[in-house]
Amino acid sequence: MQREELEKIAQTIREDILTMALHSGTKGAHIGGGMSCADILAVLYGSIMKYDVSDPEWDGRDRFIMSKAHSAIALYAALRYAGFLSEKEINDALQGRAYLYKHPRMDISHGFEFSGGSLGQGLALAAGSAVALERRNNKDAKFYVLIGDGECDEGSIWEAASFICHYHLKNVVPIIDLNHLQNDGNTEDVMDLGNMADRWRSMGYDVIEVNGHDVMELQAAFLQETEKPKAIIAHTIKGKGVSFAENNVDWHISYLTKEMYEQVIGEWNCAGDK
């Protein structure tokens, strides 16, 4: 797909994220991490992944796993674009007993491959599932796993990463949303993991670093063939597109007022007029 098409999808995802955040009321929503990965999801669901809304359990489908599951609202918005979710489900999300909660619950009929909540689990699920598919002679379906940089504090991430390289599971693609902020503060202050790209290379990966908000760089990275399993390091801005949330740890999860919502919409409209 061309840049303009993908950027339009990403903006639609951001608009739905903002709508869900507003409707969540004083319970708050994970706007920061949702906005930082909107472009990644736009490229995956708009250009890269194979899926069939009319046959969601099709064995040949690619699987997306939101390992940093607190960013579920971004996934909900992407699944609405893809056709798995309705506008009503988006408008009802995060409210009362709504089907779409703060974390995704596995329901393949709606595009959810994974029940998330506790961090550090998604990559291991993808690794084990990839081995299971291989034993069913399915080596073509890919697993795209979105991991937070703060989530990489979890040792289970590195155990799964080792397993993937040991078994040469090239159909499992970790994507690290490197926005340098997590719930407790700056990632380097909470747990300094050094150079993230070098760390994944040391595990045995071919690493591709991209601007996580450049849809064409992302698309090229997903399409690039590598000799080893590849990991994509996406350099992003937490809260991207929401002026007061960008690089602001307070918006890991926070309450969006109607006035804030209208401010953001106004800023987006002004930017669109330029």
C-alpha positions, 0 to 999 in steps of 0.5 A: 500500500502507498503512504497516504493509504496507510497513514489514513488507516493509522489516523482512523485507529488513533481516532477510535483510540481517542473515542474509547478513551473518552467513553472509558470515563474516570476509569481511564485508558492506556492512551500512551502505549496505544498511540505509540503503536497505531502506525505499526498496527495500521501497516500490519492489518492494512498491508502485511497480514493475511486474514479472512474476516469471513473465516476467522479460524482459517489455518493459513491466517497470520496471527497478531499477538498484543503481548503488551496487552494494556494497549488493547484499545489500539488492537480494538481499533485495528480490528474494527478497521479489518472488519472483525469489530463493529462501530457499536462495539468500539463505542461501547468499549471499556464501559461497564460490562462491555465485551471490549475490556482494558485487556483483550480476551481470546476470541478468534471469531473477533480476531483475538488470538490471545488473552492478555494481562500479565506482561511477558507472555505473548512471545512464548505463546507465539513460539509454542504455537509456531511449533504446533503449526509446523507439526501440522505442516503449516510453515507459512502462517506468521506470528507478529508479536508486539512487545513493549520496551518496558515489558522486556524487563520480564525474563520470560521474553528472553527465554522465548527469544532464545527458543525462537532462535534455537528452533529457527522459527522465522515465522515469529516476528517480535516487534519492540515498541521502543518508546522509552516509557513504562508505567513506573517511569523512564525505562532506562531508570526502571531497568536499563537493558542497554542498546535494545537492538544489540541485545536482540542481535546477541540473542541471534536475531537479524535486527531491523531498526525503523522509525515506528511512525513511518509507515513505509519504513515499517512496511519495508521492514515487515517485507524484508527477508532475513537469514535468521529470525528477525526482530523489528525495533520500532522507535516510537513516541509514547502518546504520539499524536496527542500533544499533551500525552507525547513523551508524558509518563502520566498518560501511560494510563489516565482519564481523558476529559471531554475538553481534552478530547475536543482539544485533540480533535481540534488540533488534528483538524487544524493539521489536516487543513494544512 
